[in-house]
Each structure stands twice: as C-alpha cells, then as structure tokens.
C-alpha cells in the first residue's frame, strides 16, 4: 500500500481534479479505489504511510541550469585546466570577475522579531555614486588582486587591468596562468582576444608570464567562486551601512573581501587535502 501511495505522488493527480498536487483526502480516496478489500481510507492513514516512507509535503526549489548546449564539455575542459594549473609548479589558476558597489545600503539578513520590518532605504536618483571592483583570485594561495574602476567595465578598462595583473604574475615568476572568467562582452570582445594574442607573443619573446584564457559556460555563476564572495561582502558585511565617500566604501569592501577570502582559504586547504586522495573533481569553497 505504501508503494502504491508513493507511485501516486510521483504521477500527480488526474486532470479531472484541476490541481497540480495531491491533497491527503484525494490520495486516500485514490488509494482505496485501488484495493478491492478497502472501502474507505482516512487522510491520517495516508499521513502515517508517508511518515514511514519519509515523504514530506515540501516546497520545490528553483534549479538553475546553463543554456549553453556544450555545458558538459566546457565544464570538463575547465576541470582539466584547473587540475593542470594546480599540479604545475610553475603555473597558477586564477579566477577573474567584476562587481558593482554603491554607497547605499543593500538588502541584508539580520536578527529581528517576527513582525518587525527591516527597512532598507532606496534611492530615487539612479545617478548615485557607484564603482566597479575588478578582482582576480589565486586558486592556490587565495590571494586577491584588486583594482577599482569609476565607470562601466569595458574592453579598455579590462585591458588596463589585465596588463597590471600579468605584470603582477611576472614578478612572482610564474611561467603561465590559466585565467577563468565568464562570457561578459568585455571578456570575449575581439579587442580582448587580439590583446591576449599580442601579449602572449610578446611574453614569449621577453620571458613574461603566459596567459591561457578559459571562458566558462554561459550563465553559470555557480562555477565562479568570486560570485559567492561578492554576495557575502554586499549582503552580510556591508549590509545597511551608508558611506559618505567612495573612498570609505572601497576601503570597507577591500577589507571585507580579504577577510572573507582568508576564512575560505582555511576551509579550502582542509577539504582539498582530503579531496586529492578521493576525487579529481574541482571544488569551490567560497
């Protein structure tokens, strides 16, 4: 009987009921109709059947997937490059992303009474001061390379940041880095691709760090560890804070960013040490 009830739940109610989900009363009637020796069944009996099968009435959760038709292939390529960069003594894996910050408060979580409201002031003028943070995260050491931009991120500002980033890695003596980033327009533009090609040609001649770019599958933020860092900084650290100047905002963001990454490094080192002996799958701990 319990198996019949579980199968009915999986199938869903018939169209005649005009419902997307079963009620306990309808399930009781449907189960009783499938057994000749049962004339009637109570909804509490159905509840007990489900309790024995560990079935609960739960809310469905959103499950976001990437529209990239080659998502599985690109993810395997990412994992292969990540393993290569982690195992190479003269290489490094670097995650790169950008995010906007404003001086106004963000929606945040806080402890409050059940019926109390947590007001977050909104801005009427969309010209409020805002700034963009360019961040590159070293997968091994979890050190971050941060730069700020006043305007909209574009190919020109991206090239300026990449030049500073590659100079930073050249000073550290790495032969190459694998750069993981998303498919934003200023990441995949012809100007960026041309700059990468010209830079690698120049780096080969001058002995600088080579750049191996890898664009993650489209619309797959769960593959980018920096997304979680940006979200934590905005909603958990900055919260309802209002800053008088952009300089104060930037200082607070940099401090929160570094603290968040430092805590993640401890967890990453512990879990990655265990994962090396169990699986080669890449993991994100931010």
Backbone as numpy.savetxt, mean C-alpha at the origin, in Angstrom:
# Nx Ny Nz CAx CAy CAz Cx Cy Cz
-27.40 -32.39 7.72 -28.22 -31.18 7.72 -27.36 -29.92 7.72
-26.27 -29.97 8.49 -25.38 -28.81 8.53 -24.75 -28.55 7.16
-24.44 -29.64 6.44 -23.86 -29.47 5.10 -24.88 -28.86 4.15
-26.15 -29.26 4.28 -27.20 -28.69 3.44 -27.33 -27.20 3.71
-27.31 -26.83 4.98 -27.42 -25.41 5.35 -26.24 -24.61 4.80
-25.05 -25.17 4.87 -23.87 -24.46 4.37 -23.92 -24.30 2.85
-24.39 -25.33 2.15 -24.51 -25.24 0.70 -25.54 -24.20 0.29
-26.64 -24.11 1.05 -27.65 -23.11 0.75 -27.10 -21.70 0.90
-26.29 -21.49 1.95 -25.70 -20.17 2.18 -24.78 -19.79 1.02
-24.04 -20.74 0.51 -23.13 -20.45 -0.60 -23.87 -20.13 -1.88
-25.01 -20.79 -2.10 -25.77 -20.57 -3.32 -26.53 -19.25 -3.31
-26.96 -18.80 -2.13 -27.77 -17.60 -2.06 -29.25 -17.92 -2.22
-30.12 -17.01 -1.84 -31.57 -17.26 -1.93 -32.05 -17.26 -3.37
-33.17 -17.91 -3.65 -33.73 -17.91 -5.01 -34.23 -16.53 -5.40
-34.32 -16.23 -6.70 -34.76 -14.90 -7.14 -36.15 -14.52 -6.67
-37.00 -15.53 -6.41 -38.37 -15.22 -5.99 -38.42 -14.47 -4.67
-37.38 -14.63 -3.82 -37.37 -13.94 -2.53 -36.97 -12.47 -2.65
-36.40 -12.08 -3.78 -36.00 -10.68 -4.01 -35.06 -10.16 -2.92
-34.14 -11.02 -2.52 -33.13 -10.65 -1.53 -31.77 -11.16 -1.99
-30.74 -10.44 -1.57 -29.38 -10.87 -1.92 -28.81 -11.83 -0.89
-29.37 -11.83 0.33 -28.87 -12.69 1.39 -30.04 -13.42 2.05
-29.70 -14.54 2.68 -30.71 -15.31 3.39 -31.05 -14.66 4.74
-32.28 -14.85 5.17 -32.65 -14.63 6.57 -32.71 -15.98 7.27
-32.59 -15.99 8.58 -32.63 -17.27 9.31 -33.97 -17.97 9.12
-35.06 -17.22 9.07 -36.37 -17.83 8.89 -36.49 -18.48 7.51
-36.01 -17.79 6.47 -36.05 -18.37 5.13 -35.16 -19.59 5.02
-34.00 -19.54 5.65 -33.12 -20.70 5.65 -33.76 -21.89 6.35
-34.43 -21.62 7.47 -35.10 -22.71 8.20 -36.15 -23.37 7.33
-36.94 -22.56 6.59 -37.97 -23.13 5.72 -37.34 -23.90 4.56
-36.24 -23.38 3.99 -35.60 -24.06 2.87 -34.97 -25.38 3.30
-34.36 -25.42 4.49 -33.76 -26.65 4.98 -34.83 -27.70 5.27
-35.91 -27.26 5.90 -36.99 -28.21 6.21 -37.60 -28.79 4.94
-37.65 -28.00 3.88 -38.25 -28.49 2.63 -37.41 -29.56 1.97
-36.13 -29.68 2.34 -35.25 -30.67 1.73 -35.24 -32.00 2.48
-35.93 -32.07 3.60 -35.99 -33.31 4.36 -37.45 -33.69 4.56
-37.78 -34.90 4.14 -39.18 -35.33 4.21 -39.66 -35.54 5.65
-38.74 -35.89 6.54 -39.14 -36.19 7.92 -39.19 -34.94 8.81
-38.90 -33.75 8.24 -38.95 -32.51 9.02 -40.10 -31.67 8.51
-41.06 -31.41 9.38 -42.21 -30.59 8.98 -41.93 -29.10 9.15
-41.17 -28.73 10.16 -40.86 -27.32 10.43 -39.53 -27.25 11.17
-38.91 -26.08 11.06 -37.61 -25.86 11.71 -37.54 -24.42 12.17
-37.02 -24.20 13.37 -36.93 -22.85 13.91 -35.65 -22.16 13.45
-35.68 -20.84 13.48 -34.47 -20.10 13.09 -33.36 -20.27 14.11
-33.69 -20.56 15.38 -32.66 -20.79 16.38 -31.92 -22.09 16.10
-32.61 -23.08 15.53 -31.93 -24.32 15.16 -30.91 -24.06 14.06
-31.27 -23.18 13.12 -30.31 -22.82 12.07 -29.12 -22.09 12.66
-29.37 -21.22 13.62 -28.28 -20.49 14.27 -27.31 -21.45 14.95
-27.86 -22.49 15.61 -27.00 -23.47 16.27 -26.22 -24.29 15.25
-26.86 -24.62 14.12 -26.13 -25.33 13.07 -24.94 -24.52 12.58
-25.17 -23.24 12.33 -24.09 -22.38 11.86 -23.00 -22.21 12.93
-23.41 -22.15 14.18 -22.41 -22.05 15.25 -21.49 -23.25 15.29
-22.04 -24.43 15.01 -21.20 -25.62 14.98 -20.28 -25.66 13.79
-20.65 -24.97 12.70 -19.81 -24.92 11.50 -18.96 -23.66 11.45
-19.00 -22.87 12.49 -18.24 -21.62 12.60 -18.60 -20.66 11.46
-19.89 -20.52 11.19 -20.39 -19.61 10.16 -21.06 -18.44 10.86
-20.66 -17.22 10.53 -21.20 -16.02 11.14 -21.80 -15.12 10.08
-22.67 -14.25 10.48 -23.23 -13.23 9.58 -22.27 -12.05 9.59
-21.49 -11.91 8.54 -20.41 -10.93 8.51 -20.58 -9.98 7.35
-19.96 -8.81 7.50 -19.99 -7.82 6.42 -18.88 -8.10 5.43
-19.22 -8.04 4.14 -18.21 -8.26 3.11 -17.24 -7.09 3.07
-16.01 -7.36 2.68 -14.98 -6.34 2.58 -14.63 -6.09 1.12
-14.27 -4.84 0.85 -13.83 -4.50 -0.50 -12.51 -5.20 -0.81
-12.41 -5.72 -2.00 -11.20 -6.41 -2.43 -10.74 -5.77 -3.72
-9.68 -4.97 -3.61 -9.21 -4.21 -4.76 -8.21 -5.05 -5.55
-8.38 -5.09 -6.84 -7.46 -5.80 -7.72 -6.94 -4.83 -8.78
-5.81 -5.18 -9.36 -5.20 -4.34 -10.38 -5.83 -4.64 -11.74
-6.12 -3.60 -12.53 -6.66 -3.84 -13.89 -5.59 -4.24 -14.89
-4.34 -4.30 -14.46 -3.26 -4.67 -15.37 -3.44 -6.11 -15.84
-3.61 -6.35 -17.14 -3.81 -7.73 -17.62 -2.59 -8.62 -17.40
-1.41 -8.02 -17.22 -0.19 -8.79 -16.97 0.29 -8.61 -15.54
-0.65 -8.46 -14.62 -0.30 -8.22 -13.22 0.57 -9.35 -12.65
0.18 -10.60 -12.87 0.93 -11.72 -12.31 2.36 -11.74 -12.86
2.52 -11.50 -14.15 3.85 -11.48 -14.75 4.69 -10.35 -14.17
4.13 -9.15 -14.07 4.89 -8.02 -13.53 5.25 -8.23 -12.07
4.37 -8.86 -11.32 4.67 -9.11 -9.91 5.80 -10.13 -9.77
5.82 -11.15 -10.62 6.93 -12.11 -10.59 8.24 -11.42 -10.97
8.18 -10.54 -11.95 9.39 -9.81 -12.33 9.88 -8.92 -11.18
8.95 -8.28 -10.49 9.33 -7.47 -9.34 10.01 -8.31 -8.27
9.44 -9.49 -7.97 10.03 -10.36 -6.95 11.42 -10.84 -7.35
11.59 -11.14 -8.64 12.90 -11.60 -9.11 13.95 -10.49 -8.98
13.60 -9.28 -9.39 14.54 -8.17 -9.26 14.81 -7.83 -7.80
13.81 -7.96 -6.96 13.99 -7.67 -5.55 14.95 -8.65 -4.90
14.80 -9.93 -5.24 15.73 -10.93 -4.70 17.15 -10.68 -5.21
17.27 -10.34 -6.50 18.59 -10.08 -7.06 19.27 -8.91 -6.35
18.52 -7.82 -6.13 19.11 -6.65 -5.49 19.46 -6.93 -4.04
18.65 -7.72 -3.36 18.92 -8.02 -1.96 20.13 -8.93 -1.79
20.37 -9.81 -2.75 21.47 -10.76 -2.64 22.78 -10.21 -3.17
22.74 -9.19 -4.02 23.97 -8.64 -4.60 24.67 -7.73 -3.59
25.94 -7.96 -3.28 26.64 -7.09 -2.32 26.87 -5.69 -2.84
26.90 -5.51 -4.18 27.15 -4.19 -4.76 25.88 -3.58 -5.35
24.71 -4.10 -4.96 23.45 -3.58 -5.46 22.50 -3.22 -4.33
21.41 -2.58 -4.66 20.41 -2.18 -3.67 19.06 -2.06 -4.34
18.01 -2.33 -3.56 16.63 -2.14 -4.00 16.10 -0.87 -3.37
15.49 -0.01 -4.17 15.02 1.28 -3.69 13.57 1.47 -4.12
12.72 1.88 -3.17 11.32 2.19 -3.46 11.17 3.70 -3.55
10.47 4.17 -4.58 10.32 5.60 -4.80 8.84 5.95 -4.98
8.42 7.00 -4.28 7.04 7.46 -4.40 6.97 8.91 -3.95
5.83 9.57 -4.24 5.61 10.95 -3.84 4.24 11.06 -3.17
4.08 12.11 -2.35 2.79 12.34 -1.71 2.66 13.82 -1.39
1.39 14.30 -1.40 1.10 15.69 -1.08 0.87 15.87 0.41
1.30 17.03 0.92 1.04 17.40 2.31 0.55 18.84 2.34
-0.43 19.11 3.22 -0.97 20.46 3.38 -0.90 20.84 4.86
-1.01 22.15 5.12 -0.92 22.63 6.50 -2.20 22.38 7.29
-3.28 21.98 6.61 -4.55 21.74 7.29 -4.57 20.35 7.91
-5.44 20.16 8.91 -5.53 18.82 9.54 -6.06 17.77 8.57
-5.73 16.53 8.87 -6.22 15.40 8.11 -7.30 14.67 8.92
-8.08 13.84 8.24 -8.98 12.96 8.97 -8.13 11.98 9.77
-8.48 11.77 11.02 -7.62 10.99 11.89 -8.46 10.11 12.79
-7.78 9.17 13.45 -8.39 8.29 14.43 -7.95 8.73 15.82
-8.90 8.73 16.77 -8.58 9.12 18.15 -9.61 8.49 19.09
-9.26 8.38 20.36 -10.18 7.85 21.36 -11.21 8.94 21.71
-12.47 8.56 21.71 -13.53 9.51 22.03 -14.76 8.74 22.49
-15.68 9.44 23.13 -16.93 8.80 23.55 -17.75 8.43 22.32
-18.68 7.49 22.53 -19.41 6.91 21.42 -20.12 7.96 20.58
-20.83 8.91 21.24 -21.63 9.89 20.51 -20.91 11.22 20.32
-19.65 11.28 20.70 -18.89 12.52 20.52 -18.38 12.61 19.09
-18.35 13.80 18.54 -17.83 14.02 17.19 -16.41 14.56 17.26
-15.61 14.16 16.29 -14.24 14.65 16.18 -14.18 15.58 14.98
-14.29 16.89 15.20 -14.35 17.82 14.06 -12.99 17.98 13.39
-13.01 18.00 12.08 -11.83 18.28 11.28 -12.16 19.45 10.39
-11.56 20.62 10.59 -11.91 21.79 9.77 -11.54 21.58 8.31
-12.44 21.95 7.44 -12.20 21.88 6.00 -11.86 23.25 5.45
-11.21 23.30 4.32 -10.82 24.56 3.72 -11.78 24.93 2.59
-12.18 26.19 2.55 -13.03 26.67 1.46 -12.16 27.04 0.26
-10.96 27.52 0.52 -10.09 27.96 -0.54 -9.13 26.83 -0.91
-9.22 26.35 -2.13 -8.37 25.23 -2.55 -6.94 25.66 -2.80
-6.65 26.96 -2.73 -5.30 27.45 -2.95 -4.46 27.41 -1.68
-4.88 26.63 -0.67 -4.13 26.53 0.56 -2.72 26.00 0.25
-1.76 26.42 1.03 -0.38 26.02 0.77 -0.23 24.51 0.90
0.42 23.92 -0.07 0.67 22.49 -0.06 2.04 22.23 -0.66
2.57 21.08 -0.37 3.90 20.75 -0.84 3.97 19.25 -1.09
4.85 18.85 -2.00 4.99 17.44 -2.37 6.31 16.90 -1.83
6.26 15.70 -1.28 7.44 15.04 -0.74 7.87 13.92 -1.68
9.10 13.99 -2.18 9.70 12.89 -2.94 10.48 12.03 -1.95
10.20 10.74 -1.93 10.86 9.86 -0.97 11.37 8.61 -1.68
12.60 8.24 -1.37 13.20 6.99 -1.85 13.65 6.21 -0.63
13.23 4.96 -0.54 13.49 4.13 0.64 14.39 2.97 0.26
15.52 2.86 0.98 16.43 1.73 0.78 15.82 0.49 1.41
15.62 -0.54 0.62 14.96 -1.75 1.12 15.77 -2.44 2.20
17.08 -2.38 2.15 17.93 -3.09 3.10 18.08 -2.32 4.41
18.57 -1.10 4.34 18.83 -0.31 5.56 17.62 0.47 6.03
16.59 0.59 5.17 15.39 1.38 5.48 15.70 2.87 5.66
16.83 3.31 5.12 17.15 4.73 5.14 16.38 5.44 4.02
15.96 6.66 4.29 15.14 7.39 3.32 15.91 8.59 2.77
15.68 8.86 1.51 16.26 10.02 0.84 15.09 10.93 0.46
14.96 12.06 1.15 13.79 12.92 1.03 14.14 14.24 0.36
13.25 14.71 -0.49 13.35 16.03 -1.09 11.95 16.61 -1.25
11.84 17.94 -1.10 10.55 18.61 -1.18 10.41 19.37 -2.50
9.17 19.50 -2.96 8.86 20.28 -4.16 7.65 21.14 -3.88
7.69 22.40 -4.31 6.58 23.32 -4.05 5.43 23.13 -5.04
5.74 22.75 -6.24 4.70 22.64 -7.26 4.32 21.21 -7.55
3.52 21.06 -8.59 3.05 19.75 -9.03 4.22 18.90 -9.51
4.36 17.66 -9.04 5.44 16.80 -9.56 5.30 16.62 -11.06
6.39 16.77 -11.77 6.41 16.60 -13.21 7.75 16.00 -13.61
7.94 15.84 -14.90 9.16 15.19 -15.38 10.41 16.00 -15.01
10.31 17.32 -15.09 11.48 18.15 -14.78 11.89 18.00 -13.32
10.92 18.09 -12.41 11.24 17.92 -10.99 11.68 16.49 -10.69
11.12 15.54 -11.41 11.52 14.15 -11.22 12.97 13.93 -11.62
13.39 14.54 -12.73 14.77 14.40 -13.16 15.72 15.05 -12.16
15.34 16.21 -11.63 16.17 16.86 -10.61 16.35 15.96 -9.39
15.27 15.32 -9.01 15.34 14.41 -7.85 16.18 13.18 -8.17
16.01 12.62 -9.37 16.78 11.43 -9.73 18.27 11.72 -9.80
18.64 12.91 -10.27 20.06 13.26 -10.31 20.65 13.30 -8.91
19.91 13.90 -7.97 20.39 13.93 -6.59 20.42 12.53 -5.98
19.42 11.72 -6.31 19.37 10.35 -5.77 20.53 9.51 -6.27
20.83 9.58 -7.55 21.92 8.78 -8.10 23.27 9.27 -7.62
23.41 10.57 -7.41 24.66 11.08 -6.81 24.83 10.54 -5.40
23.73 10.44 -4.67 23.77 9.89 -3.31 24.23 8.44 -3.32
23.71 7.63 -4.27 24.10 6.22 -4.31 25.50 6.03 -4.87
25.95 6.94 -5.73 27.32 6.86 -6.22 28.30 7.09 -5.08
27.97 8.02 -4.18 28.82 8.25 -3.02 28.89 7.03 -2.11
27.82 6.24 -2.08 27.80 5.04 -1.24 28.52 3.87 -1.90
28.94 4.03 -3.15 29.76 3.02 -3.80 29.01 1.82 -4.36
27.72 1.94 -4.61 26.97 0.83 -5.18 27.16 0.78 -6.70
27.22 -0.42 -7.23 27.37 -0.57 -8.67 26.07 -0.32 -9.40
24.95 -0.73 -8.79 23.65 -0.52 -9.42 22.58 -0.46 -8.33
21.44 0.14 -8.67 20.25 0.07 -7.83 19.06 -0.30 -8.72
18.13 -1.03 -8.15 16.86 -1.33 -8.82 15.82 -0.41 -8.23
15.24 0.43 -9.05 14.30 1.45 -8.58 12.87 0.97 -8.87
12.11 0.77 -7.81 10.71 0.34 -7.92 9.82 1.56 -7.72
8.97 1.86 -8.71 8.05 2.98 -8.60 6.79 2.66 -9.40
5.76 3.49 -9.23 4.49 3.22 -9.90 4.51 3.81 -11.31
3.36 3.77 -11.96 3.26 4.20 -13.35 2.65 5.60 -13.49
3.03 6.51 -12.60 2.60 7.90 -12.74 3.13 8.46 -14.06
2.45 9.46 -14.57 2.82 10.00 -15.89 4.24 10.56 -15.88
4.66 11.15 -14.76 6.01 11.71 -14.69 7.05 10.66 -14.32
6.64 9.39 -14.21 7.57 8.27 -14.05 7.79 7.54 -15.37
6.79 7.58 -16.24 6.85 6.80 -17.47 6.96 7.65 -18.73
7.14 8.95 -18.56 7.18 9.84 -19.73 8.41 9.55 -20.59
8.34 9.96 -21.85 9.47 9.78 -22.76 10.70 10.53 -22.27
10.47 11.68 -21.64 11.60 12.46 -21.15 12.34 11.73 -20.03
11.59 11.07 -19.14 12.21 10.31 -18.05 12.97 9.11 -18.61
12.34 8.39 -19.52 13.00 7.21 -20.10 14.26 7.62 -20.87
14.22 8.75 -21.57 15.39 9.22 -22.29 16.50 9.61 -21.30
16.11 10.26 -20.19 17.11 10.63 -19.19 17.77 9.40 -18.59
16.98 8.37 -18.27 17.54 7.14 -17.70 18.51 6.50 -18.67
18.15 6.46 -19.94 19.04 5.88 -20.95 20.34 6.67 -21.06
20.23 7.99 -21.11 21.44 8.82 -21.20 22.28 8.73 -19.93
21.59 8.68 -18.78 22.35 8.60 -17.52 23.12 7.28 -17.44
22.50 6.17 -17.79 23.20 4.89 -17.71 24.38 4.83 -18.66
24.25 5.47 -19.83 25.38 5.52 -20.75 26.52 6.33 -20.13
26.17 7.45 -19.50 27.20 8.27 -18.85 27.78 7.57 -17.62
26.90 6.87 -16.85 27.37 6.17 -15.65 28.35 5.05 -16.01
28.12 4.39 -17.14 29.04 3.33 -17.56 30.41 3.89 -17.89
30.44 5.06 -18.48 31.72 5.67 -18.84 32.46 6.24 -17.63
31.70 6.80 -16.67 32.30 7.49 -15.53 32.37 6.62 -14.28
31.84 5.41 -14.33 31.90 4.53 -13.17 30.92 4.90 -12.06
29.79 5.48 -12.42 28.78 5.84 -11.43 27.80 4.68 -11.23
26.93 4.86 -10.29 25.92 3.84 -10.01 24.93 3.73 -11.16
24.70 2.50 -11.63 23.74 2.27 -12.71 22.33 2.24 -12.15
21.36 2.63 -12.98 19.96 2.68 -12.57 19.16 1.67 -13.38
18.52 0.73 -12.67 17.64 -0.26 -13.30 16.21 0.07 -12.86
15.39 0.68 -13.72 14.03 1.04 -13.31 13.07 -0.13 -13.49
12.11 -0.21 -12.59 11.04 -1.19 -12.75 9.73 -0.52 -12.35
8.80 -0.51 -13.30 7.50 0.10 -13.06 6.53 -0.97 -12.56
5.96 -0.75 -11.38 5.03 -1.70 -10.79 3.75 -1.80 -11.62
2.97 -2.86 -11.45 1.70 -2.97 -12.18 0.80 -1.77 -11.89
0.00 -1.39 -12.85 -0.85 -0.22 -12.69 -1.87 -0.43 -11.58
-2.12 0.62 -10.83 -3.11 0.64 -9.76 -2.93 -0.53 -8.79
-1.73 -0.64 -8.25 -1.44 -1.68 -7.26 -0.68 -1.06 -6.10
-1.31 -0.18 -5.31 -0.60 0.50 -4.22 -0.12 -0.45 -3.12
-0.72 -1.65 -3.01 -0.29 -2.59 -1.98 1.11 -3.13 -2.24
1.63 -2.95 -3.45 2.99 -3.39 -3.76 4.03 -2.32 -3.43
3.59 -1.14 -2.99 4.50 -0.03 -2.69 4.52 0.22 -1.18
5.61 -0.13 -0.47 5.66 0.06 0.99 5.50 1.51 1.42
5.90 2.47 0.58 5.82 3.87 0.98 4.39 4.37 1.12
3.43 3.70 0.49 2.03 4.11 0.62 1.59 4.03 2.08
1.97 2.96 2.76 1.60 2.81 4.17 2.30 3.85 5.04
3.53 4.20 4.69 4.26 5.20 5.48 3.59 6.56 5.34
3.27 6.95 4.13 2.60 8.24 3.92 1.26 8.28 4.65
0.49 7.21 4.58 -0.80 7.19 5.25 -0.66 7.29 6.76
0.31 6.58 7.33 0.51 6.64 8.78 0.95 8.03 9.22
1.82 8.64 8.44 2.29 9.99 8.80 1.14 10.99 8.78
0.28 10.90 7.77 -0.81 11.87 7.64 -1.88 11.68 8.71
-2.36 10.47 8.87 -3.56 10.24 9.66 -3.28 9.88 11.12
-2.08 9.39 11.41 -1.79 8.99 12.78 -0.82 9.93 13.49
0.05 10.56 12.75 1.06 11.42 13.37 0.66 12.89 13.28
0.38 13.36 12.06 -0.02 14.76 11.92 -1.43 14.98 12.44
-2.37 14.10 12.05 -3.72 14.14 12.61 -4.38 15.49 12.51
-4.75 16.06 13.67 -5.48 17.33 13.69 -4.57 18.53 13.87
-3.27 18.37 13.60 -2.32 19.47 13.78 -2.47 20.48 12.63
-2.38 21.75 12.98 -2.36 22.83 12.00 -1.03 23.57 12.11
-0.35 23.75 10.99 0.98 24.35 11.00 0.90 25.76 10.43
1.67 26.65 11.02 1.66 28.04 10.59 2.42 28.25 9.28
3.47 27.49 9.07 4.29 27.65 7.86 4.58 26.29 7.25
4.96 26.32 5.99 5.34 25.07 5.33 6.62 24.50 5.92
7.48 25.36 6.42 8.73 24.88 7.03 8.43 24.02 8.25
7.48 24.43 9.08 7.11 23.63 10.25 6.49 22.30 9.81
5.65 22.35 8.79 5.04 21.12 8.29 6.10 20.15 7.78
7.04 20.64 6.99 8.06 19.77 6.44 8.93 19.15 7.52
9.27 19.93 8.54 10.08 19.40 9.63 9.34 18.29 10.37
8.05 18.50 10.63 7.26 17.50 11.34 7.10 16.23 10.49
6.90 16.40 9.19 6.75 15.23 8.31 8.04 14.43 8.24
9.17 15.10 8.09 10.44 14.39 8.01 10.73 13.63 9.30
10.44 14.26 10.44 10.68 13.58 11.71 9.76 12.36 11.86
8.47 12.53 11.53 7.53 11.42 11.62 7.87 10.32 10.63
8.29 10.71 9.43 8.65 9.73 8.40 9.81 8.86 8.87
10.85 9.50 9.37 12.03 8.74 9.81 11.71 7.85 11.01
10.90 8.34 11.93 10.53 7.53 13.09 9.71 6.32 12.67
8.79 6.53 11.73 7.95 5.42 11.25 8.79 4.37 10.56
9.73 4.78 9.74 10.57 3.83 9.02 11.52 3.11 9.98
12.03 3.81 11.00 12.94 3.18 11.96 12.24 2.06 12.72
10.99 2.27 13.09 10.24 1.21 13.78 9.99 0.03 12.84
9.72 0.33 11.58 9.47 -0.74 10.63 10.72 -1.57 10.37
11.90 -0.95 10.45 13.13 -1.68 10.18 13.35 -2.79 11.20
12.99 -2.56 12.45 13.15 -3.58 13.49 12.28 -4.79 13.14
11.03 -4.53 12.76 10.15 -5.63 12.40 10.63 -6.32 11.12
11.12 -5.51 10.17 11.58 -6.10 8.91 12.76 -7.03 9.13
13.73 -6.61 9.94 14.91 -7.44 10.16 14.54 -8.77 10.80
13.63 -8.74 11.76 13.23 -9.97 12.45 12.48 -10.91 11.52
11.52 -10.37 10.77 10.70 -11.21 9.92 11.43 -11.66 8.66
12.29 -10.80 8.14 13.02 -11.18 6.93 14.04 -12.27 7.23
14.64 -12.25 8.43 15.59 -13.30 8.80 14.90 -14.66 8.84
13.65 -14.69 9.29 12.89 -15.94 9.30 12.44 -16.32 7.90
12.09 -15.34 7.10 11.55 -15.63 5.76 12.62 -16.19 4.83
13.87 -15.84 5.05 14.92 -16.31 4.17 15.05 -17.82 4.16
14.73 -18.45 5.28 14.83 -19.90 5.38 13.53 -20.60 5.04
12.48 -19.82 4.80 11.16 -20.42 4.55 10.70 -20.20 3.12
10.80 -18.95 2.65 10.26 -18.63 1.33 11.07 -17.53 0.72
11.03 -17.45 -0.59 11.71 -16.38 -1.32 10.77 -15.26 -1.69
9.53 -15.31 -1.25 8.57 -14.26 -1.61 8.94 -12.96 -0.92
8.76 -11.86 -1.62 9.06 -10.55 -1.06 7.96 -10.16 -0.11
8.34 -9.42 0.94 7.38 -9.01 1.96 7.55 -7.53 2.25
6.46 -6.89 2.60 6.47 -5.48 2.99 6.07 -5.38 4.45
6.78 -4.58 5.21 6.55 -4.51 6.65 6.21 -3.10 7.09
5.96 -2.21 6.16 5.67 -0.84 6.51 4.18 -0.63 6.58
